[in-house]
Amino acid sequence: MCEFCTKHGEGKKWYLQMKNYSEELLHAKLSPRQKKIVKTKSRVEWVNKFFENLVLPASDKVSKQPEEKTESDQAPKPKPSEKKILEAWKIEHFGQILPIEDVEAVIDMVNSITRVPCGCRIITTGKADKRFCFGLGLDQSGILGKYPDASSSLEVLEKEEAKKIFHEFDKEGLIHSIWTGITPYVLGLCNCDHDCMAYRYYIEKDGTPTFFRAEYIGQIDWDLCNGCKSCMKQCQFGAEFYSSLLGKVYIDPTRCFGCGVCRAACPQGAIKLIPRNEEPKAANIWLRPKPS
């Protein structure tokens, strides 16, 4: 299990613990260390600032685009070590990859799902109102009432409707992720690719990790695999390789993030997910990919 499961899930999946979505946690008093790192007095204040600074500018109702922030923008000088930056991000705003079945489990748990514009997409592509993000519990934080003009255009979804959208993103090859707003409070679900800042900075630029790998890894049944390579087009982590000699695809467990989107592209149903701890090569890899 990942670090958050131990600290915030009592040894179970932290994102499936109802206490981490609760209004009680949202309004809980922050510790002095949390306040120092997040620079707000409460989670409600932090969530409101997050909405103001990242979500609202991505709406077609707001013309100003937020500026992309880098490590150096967020860190005082002299620049802290990557270890200290990572520790701070884990406290303030950190994510984990989820396969579609765990996304559905989260949706079944929460009391409200609001589809919102993606702040990453407007920063990386300049395109507004691209709704790849799903806020969880925005109503209990009071945001929808505070910004009536913006919230009136947002989509408050029924559970089955939200699941359908996630399945469509799954087929497109978008990786699903869950994010905290001052850990362990769960802020929302996202659907990420090259246009996502967290993915681009961490995976493409090999920057400080911004999310954990999933609690799973992918595994291919070679008796079913016909070597069509369809799954390889879906993998955003470079974890799948083709053997010309055998005519089969292989998933490197040390590179796999366990997102599971490769399954949606496999016409043979040859890919399944297994718990990460069942594969010794991957059991303790949560952040850094194995160097090539």
C-alpha positions in Angstrom: 0.0 0.0 0.0 1.2 3.5 -0.7 2.3 5.9 2.0 -1.1 7.6 2.2 -2.8 4.3 2.9 -0.7 3.8 5.9 -1.0 7.3 7.2 -4.6 8.1 6.2 -6.3 4.8 5.4 -5.4 2.6 8.3 -3.7 0.2 6.0 -6.5 0.3 3.4 -6.9 2.4 0.3 -6.9 5.9 1.6 -9.2 7.3 -1.1 -11.9 4.8 -0.2 -12.1 6.0 3.4 -15.2 8.1 3.9 -13.6 10.2 6.6 -11.3 11.7 3.9 -14.3 13.3 2.2 -16.1 14.4 5.3 -17.3 17.9 6.1 -15.8 17.4 9.5 -12.3 17.0 7.9 -13.0 20.0 5.6 -13.5 22.2 8.6 -11.0 20.6 10.9 -8.3 22.8 12.4 -5.0 22.8 10.6 -1.7 22.1 12.4 0.9 24.9 12.6 3.0 22.9 10.0 0.1 22.6 7.6 -0.6 26.4 7.9 3.0 27.2 7.2 3.2 25.1 4.1 -0.2 25.9 2.5 -0.3 29.5 3.6 -3.9 29.5 4.5 -5.8 29.3 7.8 -8.2 26.6 6.9 -9.0 24.0 4.2 -12.1 25.9 3.2 -9.9 28.9 2.5 -7.4 26.8 0.5 -10.2 25.1 -1.6 -11.7 28.5 -2.4 -8.3 29.8 -3.5 -7.7 26.8 -5.6 -11.1 27.3 -7.3 -10.4 31.0 -7.8 -6.9 30.6 -9.1 -7.1 27.5 -11.3 -10.7 26.5 -12.0 -12.4 29.9 -12.6 -9.7 31.1 -15.0 -10.3 28.0 -17.1 -14.0 28.9 -17.5 -15.0 30.6 -20.7 -16.4 33.3 -18.4 -13.0 34.5 -17.4 -10.5 35.8 -19.9 -7.3 35.9 -17.7 -5.2 32.8 -17.8 -3.3 31.6 -14.8 0.5 31.5 -15.1 2.2 28.1 -15.0 4.1 27.6 -11.8 7.3 25.7 -11.5 9.2 24.4 -8.6 11.3 27.5 -8.3 8.1 29.7 -8.2 6.7 27.7 -5.3 10.0 27.4 -3.3 11.8 30.0 -1.4 15.5 30.7 -2.1 17.9 29.1 -1.6 16.0 26.3 -3.4 15.1 23.4 -1.0 16.0 19.9 -1.8 13.6 17.7 -3.8 12.9 15.7 -0.6 11.6 18.8 1.1 9.6 19.9 -1.9 8.0 16.5 -2.1 7.2 16.5 1.6 5.4 19.9 1.2 3.5 18.8 -1.9 2.3 15.6 -0.1 0.9 17.8 2.6 -0.7 20.4 0.4 -1.9 18.9 -3.0 -0.9 15.4 -4.1 -2.4 12.7 -6.3 -2.6 9.0 -7.1 -3.4 7.1 -10.2 -6.7 5.1 -10.1 -8.0 2.5 -12.5 -11.6 2.8 -13.6 -13.0 0.4 -11.1 -11.6 2.5 -8.2 -12.9 5.6 -9.8 -16.4 4.1 -9.8 -15.9 3.1 -6.1 -15.1 6.7 -5.3 -18.1 8.0 -7.2 -20.4 5.6 -5.3 -19.1 7.0 -2.0 -19.4 10.8 -2.5 -22.5 12.9 -2.1 -21.8 15.3 -5.0 -19.9 15.3 -8.3 -19.3 18.6 -10.2 -17.6 18.6 -13.6 -15.4 21.6 -13.8 -13.1 23.3 -16.4 -9.5 22.0 -16.3 -7.0 24.6 -15.1 -4.1 22.6 -16.6 -5.5 22.7 -20.1 -5.9 26.4 -20.3 -2.3 26.9 -19.1 -0.8 24.3 -21.5 -3.1 24.7 -24.5 -4.8 28.1 -24.1 -8.2 26.4 -24.5 -10.9 27.3 -22.0 -13.9 25.3 -20.6 -12.3 21.9 -21.3 -14.0 19.7 -18.6 -11.6 16.9 -17.7 -11.9 17.5 -13.9 -14.5 16.5 -11.4 -14.8 18.3 -8.1 -16.0 16.2 -5.1 -18.1 17.8 -2.4 -17.8 21.4 -3.8 -21.2 22.1 -2.4 -20.2 21.4 1.2 -17.2 23.9 0.8 -19.7 26.6 -0.2 -18.0 27.3 -3.5 -21.1 26.9 -5.7 -22.9 29.5 -3.7 -20.0 31.9 -3.6 -19.5 32.0 -7.4 -23.1 31.8 -8.8 -22.2 33.0 -12.3 -19.5 30.4 -12.7 -21.3 27.6 -10.9 -24.5 28.0 -12.9 -22.6 26.7 -15.9 -20.9 23.8 -14.2 -22.3 20.3 -14.5 -23.6 18.7 -11.3 -23.7 15.0 -12.3 -25.6 12.0 -11.2 -23.4 9.0 -10.3 -24.1 6.9 -13.4 -23.6 9.9 -15.7 -20.2 10.6 -14.2 -19.2 6.9 -14.5 -20.2 7.0 -18.2 -18.0 10.0 -18.9 -15.0 8.3 -17.1 -15.5 5.2 -19.2 -15.4 7.4 -22.3 -12.1 8.9 -21.1 -10.8 5.5 -20.3 -11.3 4.4 -23.9 -9.5 7.6 -25.1 -6.5 6.6 -23.0 -6.7 9.3 -20.4 -5.3 8.3 -17.0 -7.5 8.8 -14.0 -6.1 10.4 -10.9 -7.4 11.6 -7.5 -6.1 14.7 -5.7 -6.0 16.1 -2.2 -6.7 19.6 -1.0 -4.5 19.7 2.1 -4.0 15.9 2.6 -5.9 13.7 3.4 -9.0 15.7 2.3 -10.0 14.6 -1.2 -10.6 17.4 -3.6 -11.4 15.8 -6.9 -10.8 13.4 -9.8 -9.0 14.3 -13.0 -8.3 12.7 -16.4 -4.7 13.3 -17.5 -2.5 13.2 -20.5 0.3 15.3 -22.0 -1.8 18.4 -21.5 -1.9 17.9 -17.7 0.7 19.9 -15.8 1.3 17.3 -13.1 1.9 14.6 -15.8 4.0 16.8 -18.0 6.2 18.0 -15.2 6.7 14.7 -13.4 6.7 12.2 -16.3 7.9 14.1 -19.3 10.3 16.5 -17.6 11.4 14.0 -14.9 10.6 16.6 -12.2 9.6 16.1 -8.6 6.9 13.4 -8.3 3.4 14.8 -8.1 1.4 11.6 -7.7 1.7 8.0 -6.5 1.4 5.0 -8.8 -1.8 3.0 -8.5 -2.3 0.2 -6.0 -2.1 -2.2 -9.0 0.0 -3.1 -12.0 -1.0 -4.4 -15.4 -0.4 -8.0 -16.5 -0.8 -9.6 -19.9 -2.1 -13.1 -20.5 0.1 -14.4 -23.4 -2.4 -17.1 -24.1 -4.9 -14.4 -25.1 -2.5 -11.7 -26.5 -2.3 -11.7 -30.3 0.4 -9.1 -30.6 -1.8 -6.4 -32.2 -0.1 -3.6 -30.2 -3.3 -1.7 -29.6 -2.6 -1.5 -25.9 0.8 0.1 -26.5 -0.9 3.2 -28.0 -2.7 3.8 -24.8 0.2 3.5 -22.4 1.4 6.9 -21.3 4.2 5.6 -19.1 6.3 3.7 -21.6 5.7 0.4 -19.7 4.7 -1.8 -22.7 7.1 -3.5 -25.1 6.6 -5.7 -28.1 8.5 -9.0 -28.8 8.8 -9.5 -32.6 10.1 -13.0 -32.0 7.1 -14.0 -29.8 4.5 -11.7 -31.4 3.4 -10.7 -27.9 3.3 -7.5 -25.8 5.0 -7.4 -22.4 4.3 -5.0 -19.5 7.4 -4.0 -17.5 6.1 -4.1 -13.8 8.8 -1.6 -12.7 7.5 1.0 -15.2 3.8 0.3 -14.9 1.7 2.9 -13.1 -1.3 0.6 -12.9 -3.8 3.0 -14.6 -5.4 0.2 -16.5 -6.4 2.2 -19.6 -4.5 -0.3 -21.8 -7.3 -2.8 -21.1 -9.9 -0.7 -22.9 -7.9 -0.9 -26.2 -7.3 -4.7 -26.0 -9.7 -6.5 -28.3 -8.7 -9.9 -26.8 -9.3 -9.0 -23.2 -5.8 -10.1 -22.5 -4.9 -7.5 -19.9 -5.8 -7.5 -16.2 -4.8 -5.6 -13.1 -3.2 -7.4 -10.1 -2.4 -5.8 -6.7 1.0 -4.1 -6.8 2.1 -6.0 -3.7 1.8 -9.3 -5.6 4.6 -8.5 -7.9 7.9 -8.3 -6.0 9.6 -6.2 -8.8 6.9 -3.5 -8.4 5.7 -3.8 -4.8 7.7 -0.9 -3.4 7.8 1.4 -6.4 5.4 4.3 -5.8 7.1 7.3 -7.3 10.2 7.1 -9.4 10.2 5.0 -12.6 13.0 2.5 -12.7 16.0 4.2 -14.6 16.4 2.8 -18.1 
